[in-house]
């Protein structure tokens, strides 16, 4: 009788037991401003979960949303510039 579990453990261990590649780390680094802005927005929203938002809370959330949009716009522009530069080369 064969033990299938041992074979499956070897197959699945290869996928999950690896370090991120340099390309994956670079992608995370490029997206870090968006990640940080999303965290700030979540923090501002979490503060208002158990109470009625004040005007200050509303301004904090609006400001955080603008930062998220600006960070996403910047990332999209960088990606578009990189695509154009890669296509021209």
Secondary structure, DSSP 8 states (H G I E B T S, - for coil): ---HHHHHHHHHHHHHS----HHHHHHHHHHHHHHHHHHHHHHHHHHTTTS---HHHHHHHHHHHHHHHHHHHHHHHHHHHHHHHHHH-
